[in-house]
Amino acid sequence: MTKIHIKNMVCNRCILVVKSELEKLGCKIDTIELGEVIVSNDISENEKQIIATKLETFGFEILNDSSSKTIEKIKTVLIDLVHNKSNDINLTLSEYLIKNIHQDYSKLSNLFSNVEGINIEKYFINLRIEKVKELIVYDELSLSEIADVLNYSSVAHLSNQFKKVTGFSPTYFKKIKENKRIELDQL
């Protein structure tokens, strides 16, 4: 059994691509989730290099050192929180990360800040704002509904944070009709 940590797996399509490519290479997948695959067969270093080269063509990267794995795990947990669980959380961000990563928050925070050049909270805000942009572009929910979906305390809080990050009000962003979104793996 081999565990492979993969950078830039940020959505369900990423999971499908990685699964498909690994199966083409003869891997028997036990479990696959954002950022991590467990295969039942042992993989040699040569096979791991072949997998890495193949996945790189799709923008993925195999992580080998523990710091990179931890940072990718933080990102994966936060992306999942924003896209799938925003309203399910009754914890602070630090409590949520401790619960899901099982490490001391100050250690996680220091590692993330030192390597990424941005603190965890700012990264999380950027993720939320990108989700707000996505929902604004879809034009299916009101700003009030978006605030509710993403667990903002109020529309004013969402609007203030949006303007601080983007320089635009959500209303103006909606009017300009340009796609100013940033890909998640570029945050």
N, C-alpha and C positions, 0 to 999 in steps of 0.2 A: 504494500500500500504506500502511495506517495501523495503528499500534499503539495500542491503548487499554488503559490500566491501570485496573483496577476494584477498589474496596475492598469487603470483606465477601464475596468469593467464597471460601468455606471448605470446600466439599464438591463431590462429583460432581453432586448435584442442582442446585447453584448454576451449574455449568457448563452443564447442560441448559437451565435457565431463561434464562441469558444468551444462549446459542446460539439458542434458539427466538425470543426477543424481537428479537435483532439480525437474524435471517433474515426475520422479519415486517416489519422496517423496510427490507429490501432490501440488507442487507450480505452480501457474499460472504466467508465465513470461511475463512481459510487454516489457522490454528491457534488453538486455545483451550486454556488451562490455568488453574489457579487464579490469579486476579489479573491475567490478561493475555489479550488477544484481538488477533490480527492479521487484519485484513480486507484483501482484495486490492484493493478499490476505495478511491479517495480519498474522505475525508469532509470536508465543509465545516464551518465553525464552527456554522452553523445546524443542520445534520444532527447534529452532535455534541451540541448542546443538546437536540434532540429525543430522542436516544438516552439522554442523562443523565436527562431527565425521566421517560422510560419505565422505566429501570432503577431509579430512586429509588423507584418504587411497589413494588418487590420488596426494598427495603432495600440496594441497591447504590449505589455512588457512583463517578463517574469521577474519577480523580486526575490533576491537571495539573502540580503542582510536583514537583521531583526528590526532595525530602525525604519527601513523602507516598508517592511511588512506592517509595523505598528501604525505608521502614518497612513498607509493605504487603508488599513482597517478603520481608522478614525474617519477618513473621508467616506468610506463605504457606509458606515453606520449613520453618518450625518446625511448623506444623499438619500438613503432609505428613509430616514426620519422625515425629511422634507417632502419627498415624493409619495410616501405611503402611509405615514403615521403621525402627521402634524397634529391632528386633533386628539390622538390617543395618549399624548404625553401629559403627565401631571408631575413631572420632575423638572428640576433645573437641568440645563445643558450638561453641567459637570456631573450631576448625579446620573443622568442618562448614559453618559460615556463610561462612567465607572461601572454601571450595571452591565453594559454590553461588552466592554473590553476587559474588565476585571484587572485594571491597573490604577495606580494612584493618579488622580487628575493632575496634580502639579507636575508629575513626571511626563504625562502625556502632553500637557500644555507647553512645557519647556522644549520638549523634543520637536513638537509641531512648529512652534515659533522659530526655533533655531534652523530647522531644515527648510521650511516653507517660506519664511520671511513674513509671515502673517499669523496673528493669533487665531486660535480655534473659533472664538466668538465671531471675529470678523469674517472668517471663512464661512461660518454658518449663516451669517447675515447675507453674504454674497450669494450663497445657495438659495436662500429664501427669496431674494430679490430676483434671481433668474427664474424661479418658479412663478413669481408674480408676473414677470414679463411674459412668460409662456401663457399664463392664463389670460392676461390682457389681450394678447395677440389672438387667442382662440375666440375671444369676444362672446363667451357663453355665460359668464358669471359677472355680476355687478362687483364693484370694488368692495362693497360690504360683504358679499359672499366670499370673495377672495380672502379678505381679512379673516373671516370665520374659518375657512378651509385651512389656512396656514397658521391658525391659532394666534393671530395678532390680538392684542387687547382692544384695539379700536382701529377704525379706518384712518383716523388722524395719525396713529402710531405707524401704521403701514405707509401712509403717504409721506410722513417725515423721513422715515428710514429710506424709502424709495428715492426721494429727492436727494438725500445726503449721499447715496451711493451712485446714482445715475446722473444727477444734475437736473433731472426733469421731474415734474409732477407726474403721477400715473395718468392723469387726464391728458396732459400734453403728449406723453409717450404714446398713448392710444391714437392721438390725432396725427402724429407724424408718419404713421403707416410704414415705417422702415423697420426692418428686423435688426434690432440692436442687441440681440441676445448673444450670450457667450456660451460656447460649448462647455459642459461640466468638467471635462478633463483639462480645460484651459484655465480654470479658476485657481 
